[in-house]
Amino acid sequence: DGIDVLPARGFLLDQEEFGAWAKEHGDDRLRMEGFYRWMRREHELLMDGDEPAGGTWNLDHDNREPPPKGVKTLDVPPPYRPHEDEIDDEVRRDLDRWERDGEVTFVGRDGPRRFPVTRREALAALRRFIAQRLGDFGRYEDAMLAADPVMSHSLLSVPLNLGLLDPAECVERAEQAWRAGEAPLNSVEGFVRQIAGWREYVWQLYWHFGEEYRNRNALRHRAPLPDWFLDLDADAVTANCLSTVLAQVRDTGWTHHIPRLMVLGSRALQDGWDPAAVTDWFHRCFVDGYDWVMLPNVVGMSQYADGGRMTTKPYTSGGAYINKMSDLCAPCAHRPTDRTGEHACPYTAGYWAFLHRHRESLSANHRMARAVNGLDRLKDLDGLLEEVAERGDRAP
């Protein structure tokens, strides 16, 4: 009695406001796009009166370009990197001692600190992103380059989740850059969508869906995570995309949203790994892996374990998508076009095996029906399924 529970800091919306929006729409219609447009209106973000800036809400079509051909890195200034000090040295000594004493265990490899942990560092990182990197963020935000895992991404998830930055100041500074002619609208809209759209949406759904959401497993995936994945053993993996991304996580504790979804998450989904174990892995391996971050992102978005409460379809693909959106396939021993044989791509074969395994349920999904019907055209389906079964949980 007499205790007032205040809204959580670090978010634009409180739970009561979201609850009213959710009640109006119903649990089966809590889609990100509708929420995002509502947030834009409510907070007057990128709005010209009652209309979205530029006349359209969604500029995804401008923000899904593959990386430029023939380049290893984007021609943009590097992101902000903090300078370590005596506090970093002390923390590292403590962590090393605790690990030697058997009090804790860690995943990945030690390395220099890459993310802000003070308000001053966080503001410096935000300023650098807005001034030097935001302009190129939008069009390549879904692309991947082996030698440039950061590309033009902001790297602000850590300071945001630590409460060192307020999401309002991030999106407002981005909008100011666009209105001053210093950044294109598609880049700013993509950034605003990440912060005021997806981040807020995930936070709110975490509380709205409740604790039972943690155990959702609509596809009945039960396979344990293999040791090579648990241990971040990139050297055990032949598939170049997966090896490269595992190494990024091992060495930095971070990779951007497309490797998370379409390389790591897609592997887990195609191979039928237990979504609770996958959630725990993401939680442990990523520097921004808070429970509220990973539970909806993995259970809902990545593993489709909620049966479609968050998304309208499972997000997985064959090697053609990875080949289009990255430079990861050219040097690979596998070929994205091959479903079977010595050079079969594990993502291409895994995609069709996943569709076959869930054919009955996915054929009723209007966004998946055409892909499922494609199984009937595969003359090598039986051989494909045999090869996938033979690989088992070995590193692809």
SEDREN-707291 format. One record per residue (C-alpha): x, y, z. Coordinates in steps of 0.2 Angstrom, whole numbers, plus 5000, padded with zeros to 4 digits. Each point is the difference from the previous one (the first is absolute). Example, Ala and Ser with C-alpha at 12.3 -4.5 7.8 and 13.67 -1.06 7.14 Angstrom:
% residues 2
506249785039/500650174997/
END
This chain:
% residues 396
500050005000/500650184996/501249944987/499950084983/500849894986/500650124987/500249964981/501749924995/501350124995/500749994983/498449984989/498850114992/498449915005/499349945017/499149845002/498350085003/500150094983/500549844991/498749905009/498650124993/500749994983/500149815001/498249995007/499450104985/500849894987/499949825008/501349885004/500049934982/500350174992/501550065010/501150034985/501550104999/499650114986/498350065008/500950035016/501450104992/498850114990/499150035017/501650055008/500550124987/498350095002/500050005019/501850065001/500050114984/501549914993/500450044982/498250074997/499550154989/498350045009/499049844999/501049924986/501649915001/501550104994/500349974982/498249934997/500449825005/500149915017/501249864994/501650024990/500649825001/500049994981/501550135001/500849915015/500349834993/501450024988/501449864998/501750065004/501050094986/500849884989/501949985001/500250085017/500649925016/499450145011/498850154999/500950174997/499450085016/500950065015/500249875014/498950005015/500450075016/501149905011/500350035018/501850025008/500249875014/500650075017/500549935017/498249955004/500049894985/501749935006/499249965017/498449934993/501049884989/501149955014/498549965011/499249904986/501649904996/500249965019/498249945001/500149894985/501749925007/499149975016/498649914992/498750135006/499450054982/500249944982/500050104985/499749984981/501050074986/501750095001/500650145010/500550164990/499950195001/498450085006/499050054985/498450085007/499750165011/499749975019/499950185006/498950144995/501450104992/500549864989/498249964995/499850184995/501650004990/499449844991/498350084996/500850164993/501249904989/498749894993/498850144996/501450114993/501049884990/499149834998/498150035000/500050054982/500549834993/499149905013/498349984991/500449924984/501249875006/499249965017/499549824994/501749974991/501549905007/501850014996/501249875007/501450135004/498850135006/498849935012/499550175007/499850094983/498950165004/499149935015/499950125015/500649885014/498950095012/499049855007/501249985014/500050185007/498150004997/499749845010/501250065013/498950165002/501450124994/499050064986/498250054999/499149934984/499250174998/501650094998/500649884988/498650014988/499850195002/501850034995/499849884985/498450104995/500950165002/501449944989/498849974986/499150165002/501650094999/500449914984/501549905008/499249824998/498849924987/498349965006/500149824997/501549985012/499150105013/498449914998/500949835001/500950065016/498450075008/499149834995/501349915010/500050115016/498250065001/499249854991/500849845002/500950035017/498550075008/498949864992/501149865007/500150085018/498150025001/499649824993/501249935013/498950065014/498449994990/500249814996/500649965017/501049855007/499149864991/500750074983/501749945006/499449824997/499150024983/500549874988/498749994986/501149904988/500549885013/501850014998/501049905013/501849974993/501450065012/501250134994/501649914993/501650035009/500950094986/498650135001/500050015019/501950025000/500050134986/501249894991/500050094983/501549904994/499049845000/498850074988/500249994981/498650114995/500850174998/498550115005/499849905016/501849995004/500350184998/498550055010/500449885014/501850085001/499250175001/499049955015/501549915008/501250154998/498850145003/498449945008/499050094986/499449994982/498650104992/498249954998/500149914983/501449875005/499149975016/498349974991/500549924983/501749915005/499949955018/498150005003/499749924983/501249865004/499149965016/498350014992/500549894986/500849875011/498650005012/500950055016/499150035016/499450185000/500350025019/501849944998/500250124985/499450155010/501249965014/501449994988/499750174993/499750075017/501849935006/501050044984/499450184996/500650165009/498250074997/499249845005/498850055014/498549885003/498750124994/501050024984/500349824995/498449925006/498850084987/501450014987/500449825001/498449925005/498950114988/501150074986/501449874998/499349835004/498150034997/499749915016/498550105004/499149944985/499850184992/499650115015/501450124995/500349974982/498949934985/501349874995/501649915004/501550104995/501249884992/500749984982/501149904989/501850054995/499450124986/499550135013/501750005009/500850004983/499150154994/500250105016/501849965004/501849954993/499949855011/499649874987/501350024987/501549935010/498949865008/500249824996/498149984999/499050084985/498450095004/499249924985/500449825004/498749915010/500949835000/501749934997/501750045006/499850194999/498250015006/499750165010/499449955018/498850154999/499249964983/499849815005/499550055018/498750124993/499149874990/500249875014/499150125012/498650034988/499849824998/500049965019/498650135003/499149994983/498349975008/500050155011/500950124989/498949974985/498650085009/501150165001/499650124985/501850065001/500749834999/498849904989/500950044984/501749955007/499349845007/499249964984/501750014992/500549845009/499049914986/501250064987/501549925009/500549844991/501549985012/498950035016/500349825006/501950014998/500050175008/499149945016/501249855001/501550114999/499350125013/499649855012/501749934997/500950175005/499050005016/500750125012/501850014993/500750174996/499450044982/
END
